Amino acid sequence: MLALLPGFSLFATVLPEDRADIMYHRYDGGGVEVDGPSILVRKSVMDTVSLSANYYVDSISSASVDVVSTASPYTEERTESSLSMDYLHNKTLMSLALTKSDESDYLSETGSFSISHDMFGDLTTVSLGYSVGNDDISRNGDADFGDQIKRQNYRLSLSQILTKNTILGVGWETITDEGFLNNPYRSYRYLDPLAGDGYSYLPEVYPRTRTSNALALRLKYYLPYRAALSSEYRYFNDTWGIDANNFELAYTHPFREKWIFDIRYRYYTQEGADFYSDLFSRRAPQTYLARDKELSSFQSHTLGLAMSYEIKPGFLQFVDRGTLNLAYDYIYFDYDDFRDLTRGGVVGEEPFYSFSANVIKAYVSIWY
């Protein structure tokens, strides 16, 4: 929904370094809390193959505005594990990855392949990628419900060194989804004069297919004193009628020899899906109906700060170097057509919803 393309390289194709990361992440906003650890280990085999494994945990506690309006707060845990392999041959890097995500009512398995190649004196890198995923969906407390989703992802990117200080990146992504694409717990709201509140709820109904496209442009400029400026624009649209634009500016500044500080600002705006409405005029007025706020029209502003401290080589015998890292994002969401029912008011004229979120990532990285 947020038009986030996977990262594509802005540098020449090389085999990833041997590295390990241990991270703690936390999201707190809008009545939702998500936190947990992540561990990543990467190791090269000879000079041509790099293997990696990642384990990631989300512990989720949700009492969001739409949950408390129609159901009870809940807690759950999601675990994700992945294995990947990179193979370098001359100036070509090939990557294969398998990922599995598991929670009480959702099982996802994804396989992906990508290939990158340097050309024109290593000034240009072209990358292609393809992923396919199969998801099994169930509903807690309902043994009779079960459905599936098949996802396919196609990626193309180009990075170009323009000058000795300037790098340009362009990326394109197309995703096709087929199956049960809505949340089995969500409901849409419609006017009902016989109901005590003046409205009632019924389960949402989404199309069973969706195709989305995203374009990303990135520019990075290195300053003489080891600092860097970067900018990014992303555009997203899909067959559901969603159009989104994302703008980001960032500045990286080194301090003395071991500190690096980052600051960034991101603005995101989205036009809602064709079949979204906060309040429908009657029961089942059209084929597809949704009240998920992530399909509505809204804007968000993000201010991010990060710092990194390099650990001296040799503090452990097997470690070449390491970093201590801390990142914080403040995000403000402002919805144009999703109303906050917890604040009361005349039906269809309740206050529009807005909230802020805090995101923290703290991690240790070591190279060996």
Secondary structure by P-SEA (a helix, b strand, c coil): ccccccccccccccccccccccbbbbbbcccbbbbbbbbbbbbbcccccccbbbbbbbbccccccccccccccccbbbbbbbcbbbbbcccbbbbbbbbbbbcccbbbbbbbbbbbbbcccccbbbbbbbbbbbbbbbbccccccccbbbbbbbbbbccccccccbbbbbbbbbbbbbcccccccbbbbbbbccccccccccbbbbbcbbbbbbbbbbbbbbcccccbbbbbbbbbbcccbbbbbbbbbbbbbbccccbbbbbbbbbbbbbbcccccccccccccccccccccccccbbbbbbbbbbbbbcccccccccccbbbbbbbbbbbbbbcccccccccccccccccccbbbbbbbbbccccc
